Amino acid sequence: MEQENTSASKAILPVSRTKAEARRFYDRISHIYGWMTGAFERKHGEEALELLSIRDGETALEIGIGSGHCFQQMAGLVGDGGSCCGVDISTGMLEVTKNRLLRSGLAAGAGLCCADAAQLPFRDNSCDAILMAFTLELFDTPEIPQVLSETVRVLKPGGRIAVVSLSKEGQTSTAMRLYEWAHLKWPRYADCRPIYVERSMTACGYTVRSRVGARMAGLPLETILANKPEPTALH
């Protein structure tokens, strides 16, 4: 994928933190992560989950489950006839989510997997719906198309994906400039950075159904709902 192409990708800040560093960081904060993000990220993830309209009996996947609030709801939506799996690079986050599912009685139909989203351990065309909230922007720019291509591979034809991310679209604000400065100065902690979400997804072959813009602490967000095209639409 070429993110329209050199001009857009040059504007996106790099990710200098290694995945090993990311794993250690999220393991350390896993037990307070839900408290840290509850007032900001959670409602946007829940809104994206609502857009997915997951039905009883479907197979669903969340990439980057964090402390599991959205994943718990996903496990309830697929019902006894469906299944869902949550992926995260952090074993600490997976443990927190596992305990959440056990307390809510939803652990039986939900699987948890420690994996890198750039290499998803799932079969082709095996999933009806995918949620990815505040995860895609954690990957360095060259890996974004690889992650999205993996989601295309795993989704069934016509399957849905909802992605929430900090957005580079629109005018640069003071809050954006300050956040990007913090990302460059403290990349291990201000790890997310704004990216071009919709154009990244269309470049990977997705058909965008809706785009919702919002702001979080003054930073612009994009929530994209898209489909993997049916085989007839590919020709």
Steps between C-alpha positions, in 0.01 A plus 500: 500500500611851430338745738418755229795450476819677594334820619272331751751247628764771553256690720443201729744481788709184537466243776841461661400273787563131437227241542688348791497839671129536425428159649689578820332840532147362465577209731604753767187715469250222426331515841439875482451535124121486521501782754744703288297477178145476633425872476642534149533197274233263625190678374645527148579129499147422614353722228708315239382168640141619466565590134615144433149369589632160608226236503442183696682211337773703330876466533664821619853617570642793696859601431662683791255413778663706775320438828210329323201732543396485135598136470273408789209662315602322180491166680143570604395607149612180322292292743519128559484429128797715409859549602747781547872534547706782645859569397758707684878520509494531880450195720412736784207642304387149410503398867294804601248423224487132595409591857235743374341226288506252788325747730231567240444134410599554134828313489365180343443637149793742493858425408807709580822498301838668547600597148627774272227647279744507209487117504157390616480129592159445336374329185408689186135607475421389854355811664179702460604817683819664630543784749825694531489801733809712570727226370578564133683825581741310726660336195774673307389633162651218288312242710156660476422346159625163624264510798206604286582234239489240777152618599390476136635145485322389818162661423238313304392662171258774598631496857510823702779685674487805726821691568538789746822699487654838555468678167738712295216634284400864523682803628778465755397635840704612798400181681622293203834682486553453874408133485729430205780684681441273801501194273842597365640586844352206696417230240475224760213675677322724244498200272195560279532759225254629240481311169291507182239237583243503220750531216711220653198271503383578147855445374481147644179428312233579757170657401427775752139515616527786747747740653436671833723782615538593865743654747661356809677746730525735203649235269313399182375144461368298209264206542475306175249225429589300189436172321721249331362489144310196380687293236274631222596854596868425456475444124 
